[in-house]
C-alpha cells in the first residue's frame, strides 16, 4: 500500500511537470478516458463531464496556444489508497500562467481520484475544492 501511495504522489508531481511542458500530447496521457472535473464555487458544486480525451486534448491544444504554463506545482500532497486500482490524492496546486504578456498566479486546494489503468495511474476525477 505504501508503494502505491508513493506512486500516486509521484504521478501527481509528474502531472504538474507535464502541464509545464505546455504540450497537449504529453498532458493528455495523465487523464483517464473519459474523466470528470468538479469545481466548488460559492458553495455550489459544478460537475463537468464525462469529458472524452479526444475533446479534452483539443481544449488543451487551444489552451497551450494562448497561455504558457510557467509553473504548475503541487505541495502538501497526501495519498490514500482505496484499493489496488483507486487512490485519492489531495494537494495544494499553484499555477502561474502567462497570457498576452500578463502573468497570473492561482493557488487551489485540489483532490484527485486516480484509477489504475493497465498498471498506470490516470486522473478520473479532478476537483478544485477552494481557492486559497
Secondary structure, 3 states (H helix, E strand, C coil): CHHHHHHHHHHHHHHHHHHHCCCHHHHHHHEEEEEEEEEEECCEEEEEEEECHHHHHHHHHHHHHHEEEEEEEEEEEEEEEEECCEEEEEEEEEEEEEECCEEEEEEEEEEEEEEEECCEEEEEEEEEEEEC
